[in-house]
Amino acid sequence: MNNLGELFRQIRINKNWSIREAAKKMGISYSYLSILEKGVDPRTGKDSNPKPDTLRIISKAYDYPYEDLMKAAGYINDEGNSDRNFDLTVFISNTNLIMGKMTIETFVADICEKTGYSITAKQFKSYLSGDIEPFPGTINILSKYAHVTPDFWYVFNTEETLEKERKKYEEMILKASSGKYSKEYLMFSKLRDDIKSWLLDDTNLQYVKIAMEAQQKKVNPQSLKLMIDTIVTARDG
């Protein structure tokens, strides 16, 4: 399934229409619409590549911007356009891609845990319902959490494009960090491999926070180790 085909499917699902119902409103066969959603013509094995006239029919039936469909289909080159228009259907699709099987409550809690920024479940539900458009700051928080660039939220994505976007994000972070944090990276590179692996494990973040708190409160490392040894001895005893 290509990006355009998945976009057709997401728009239809968002309207709660069956594929037969949508095809009837367009005046085309449901089998042809099915081919467009799959993105591949089974007779040729090639991309379905709907013509501009077909995109106009789909645009009218779905009340979806014709120009956006033309861009998604590759008929219009949008590389030189820096303006980003928020599209609720695209945002919902990308959010579901990032959330996976998490509930909204679990999702926003995970965002807070991993970024330090709080978005309430009620607020996020307002984004998904279209009552509120996410602020640029919110998009930046979501981008930081998902390890994607802000552009991710303005175009339709799949598992494949998400993986590519995350690689691009990592490269961007490394490039930005190479100069500013070169000293920190140098120090990190000198750590033992087992310590580096432990620090890079997200599940150990809570222990790092406790160690930071102990240092801030001037708790002597030896005293902290003694407490740990006492707890372990009592537990194993």
C-alpha positions as CSV (number, residue, x, y, z in Angstrom):
1,M,0.0,0.0,0.0
2,N,1.5,3.4,-1.0
3,N,1.1,6.7,0.8
4,L,-1.6,8.0,-1.5
5,G,-3.7,4.8,-1.2
6,E,-3.4,4.8,2.6
7,L,-4.5,8.5,2.6
8,F,-7.6,7.6,0.6
9,R,-8.4,4.9,3.1
10,Q,-7.8,7.1,6.1
11,I,-10.1,9.8,4.8
12,R,-12.8,7.3,4.1
13,I,-12.5,5.7,7.5
14,N,-12.5,9.2,9.1
15,K,-15.9,9.8,7.4
16,N,-17.2,6.4,8.6
17,W,-18.0,5.3,5.1
18,S,-17.8,1.8,3.7
19,I,-15.8,1.4,0.5
20,R,-19.1,0.6,-1.4
21,E,-20.7,3.7,0.1
22,A,-17.8,5.9,-0.9
23,A,-17.5,4.5,-4.4
24,K,-21.3,5.1,-4.9
25,K,-20.9,8.8,-4.0
26,M,-18.0,9.1,-6.4
27,G,-19.8,7.3,-9.2
28,I,-17.0,4.7,-9.6
29,S,-16.9,1.0,-8.9
30,Y,-16.0,-0.1,-5.4
31,S,-13.4,-2.5,-6.9
32,Y,-11.6,0.4,-8.6
33,L,-11.7,2.4,-5.3
34,S,-10.3,-0.7,-3.6
35,I,-7.4,-0.8,-6.1
36,L,-6.8,3.0,-5.4
37,E,-6.7,2.4,-1.6
38,K,-4.3,-0.6,-2.0
39,G,-2.2,1.6,-4.3
40,V,-1.3,-1.3,-6.6
41,D,-3.2,-2.5,-9.7
42,P,-3.2,-6.4,-9.3
43,R,-3.4,-6.7,-13.1
44,T,-0.1,-5.1,-13.7
45,G,1.6,-5.1,-10.2
46,K,2.3,-1.4,-10.6
47,D,1.1,1.7,-8.6
48,S,-2.5,2.6,-9.4
49,N,-1.5,6.2,-10.3
50,P,-5.0,7.8,-10.4
51,K,-5.3,10.6,-13.0
52,P,-6.0,14.2,-12.0
53,D,-9.7,13.9,-13.1
54,T,-10.1,10.9,-10.8
55,L,-8.5,12.9,-8.0
56,R,-10.9,15.7,-8.6
57,I,-13.8,13.2,-8.2
58,I,-12.4,11.9,-5.0
59,S,-11.7,15.4,-3.7
60,K,-15.4,16.4,-4.3
61,A,-16.8,13.3,-2.7
62,Y,-14.6,13.5,0.4
63,D,-14.7,17.3,0.5
64,Y,-10.9,17.1,0.7
65,P,-8.6,19.7,-0.9
66,Y,-7.9,18.8,-4.5
67,E,-4.5,20.5,-4.5
68,D,-3.4,18.3,-1.5
69,L,-4.4,15.2,-3.4
70,M,-2.4,16.4,-6.4
71,K,0.6,17.0,-4.2
72,A,0.2,13.6,-2.6
73,A,0.0,12.0,-6.1
74,G,3.1,13.8,-7.2
75,Y,1.5,16.0,-9.8
76,I,2.5,19.1,-8.0
77,N,6.0,19.7,-6.6
78,D,5.8,21.2,-3.2
79,E,9.5,21.2,-2.3
80,G,9.8,25.0,-2.6
81,N,6.8,25.7,-0.4
82,S,7.8,26.2,3.2
83,D,4.2,26.9,4.4
84,R,2.7,24.0,6.3
85,N,-1.0,23.6,6.6
86,F,-2.5,21.6,9.4
87,D,-4.6,18.6,8.2
88,L,-6.6,16.8,10.8
89,T,-6.8,13.6,8.9
90,V,-3.1,13.5,8.4
91,F,-2.5,14.4,12.1
92,I,-4.8,11.6,13.3
93,S,-3.2,9.1,11.1
94,N,0.4,10.1,12.2
95,T,-0.7,10.1,15.8
96,N,-2.1,6.6,15.5
97,L,1.2,5.5,13.9
98,I,3.1,6.9,16.9
99,M,0.7,5.7,19.6
100,G,0.4,2.1,18.5
101,K,-1.8,0.3,21.0
102,M,-1.4,2.9,23.7
103,T,-4.5,4.6,25.1
104,I,-4.5,8.4,25.0
105,E,-4.0,8.5,28.8
106,T,-1.0,6.2,28.6
107,F,0.3,8.1,25.6
108,V,0.3,11.6,27.2
109,A,1.8,10.1,30.4
110,D,4.6,8.6,28.3
111,I,5.2,12.0,26.6
112,C,5.5,13.7,30.0
113,E,7.9,11.0,31.3
114,K,10.2,11.1,28.2
115,T,10.1,14.8,27.4
116,G,9.3,16.5,30.7
117,Y,6.3,18.4,29.1
118,S,2.7,17.8,30.1
119,I,-0.2,17.5,27.7
120,T,-3.5,16.5,29.3
121,A,-5.6,13.6,27.9
122,K,-8.5,16.1,27.5
123,Q,-6.4,18.5,25.6
124,F,-5.1,15.8,23.3
125,K,-8.6,14.5,22.6
126,S,-9.5,18.0,21.6
127,Y,-6.7,17.9,19.0
128,L,-8.0,14.6,17.6
129,S,-11.6,15.8,17.5
130,G,-10.5,19.0,15.6
131,D,-11.8,21.3,18.3
132,I,-8.3,22.7,18.8
133,E,-5.3,22.9,16.4
134,P,-2.0,21.9,18.0
135,F,0.2,24.9,18.7
136,P,3.7,24.9,17.1
137,G,5.1,24.3,20.6
138,T,2.9,21.2,20.9
139,I,4.1,19.9,17.6
140,N,7.7,20.4,18.7
141,I,7.0,18.4,21.9
142,L,5.4,15.6,19.9
143,S,8.4,15.7,17.5
144,K,10.9,15.4,20.4
145,Y,8.9,12.5,21.8
146,A,8.6,10.6,18.5
147,H,12.1,11.4,17.3
148,V,10.8,13.0,14.1
149,T,11.1,16.5,12.6
150,P,8.1,18.9,12.8
151,D,7.5,18.4,9.1
152,F,6.4,14.8,9.9
153,W,3.0,16.0,11.3
154,Y,2.1,17.8,8.1
155,V,2.4,15.0,5.6
156,F,0.9,11.5,5.5
157,N,3.3,8.8,6.8
158,T,3.6,5.0,7.0
159,E,5.8,2.6,9.0
160,E,8.4,2.9,6.3
161,T,8.5,6.7,6.1
162,L,8.4,6.8,9.9
163,E,11.6,4.8,10.1
164,K,13.2,7.0,7.5
165,E,12.1,10.1,9.3
166,R,13.6,8.9,12.6
167,K,16.9,8.2,10.9
168,K,16.8,11.8,9.5
169,Y,16.0,13.1,13.0
170,E,19.0,11.2,14.5
171,E,21.3,12.6,11.8
172,M,20.0,16.1,12.5
173,I,20.5,15.7,16.3
174,L,24.0,14.4,15.8
175,K,25.0,17.2,13.4
176,A,23.6,19.8,15.8
177,S,25.3,18.2,18.8
178,S,28.7,17.5,17.2
179,G,29.9,21.1,17.9
180,K,27.9,22.2,20.9
181,Y,28.3,19.0,22.9
182,S,31.6,17.7,21.6
183,K,33.1,17.9,25.1
184,E,30.2,15.9,26.6
185,Y,30.4,13.3,23.8
186,L,34.1,13.0,24.4
187,M,33.6,12.4,28.1
188,F,30.8,9.8,27.4
189,S,33.0,8.0,24.9
190,K,35.6,7.4,27.7
191,L,33.1,5.5,29.9
192,R,33.2,1.7,30.1
193,D,31.0,0.0,27.5
194,D,28.8,-1.6,30.2
195,I,28.1,1.9,31.8
196,K,27.3,3.5,28.4
197,S,24.9,0.7,27.6
198,W,23.2,1.1,31.0
199,L,22.9,4.9,30.7
200,L,21.3,4.5,27.2
201,D,18.6,2.1,28.5
202,D,15.4,4.2,29.0
203,T,14.3,1.8,31.8
204,N,17.2,3.0,33.9
205,L,16.2,6.6,33.8
206,Q,14.6,6.5,37.2
207,Y,17.8,5.3,38.8
208,V,19.7,8.2,37.1
209,K,17.2,10.7,38.5
210,I,17.6,9.2,42.0
211,A,21.4,9.5,41.7
212,M,21.1,13.1,40.6
213,E,18.8,13.9,43.5
214,A,21.2,12.2,46.0
215,Q,24.1,14.3,44.6
216,Q,22.0,17.5,44.8
217,K,21.1,16.8,48.4
218,K,24.8,16.1,49.1
219,V,24.2,12.5,50.1
220,N,27.7,10.9,50.3
221,P,28.1,8.1,47.7
222,Q,29.5,5.8,50.3
223,S,26.5,6.4,52.5
224,L,24.1,5.7,49.6
225,K,26.0,2.5,48.8
226,L,25.8,1.4,52.5
227,M,22.0,1.9,52.4
228,I,21.7,-0.1,49.2
229,D,23.8,-2.9,50.7
230,T,21.7,-2.9,53.9
231,I,18.4,-3.1,51.8
232,V,19.8,-6.0,49.7
233,T,21.0,-7.9,52.7
234,A,17.6,-7.5,54.4
235,R,15.9,-8.6,51.3
236,D,18.0,-11.6,50.6
237,G,18.2,-12.6,54.2
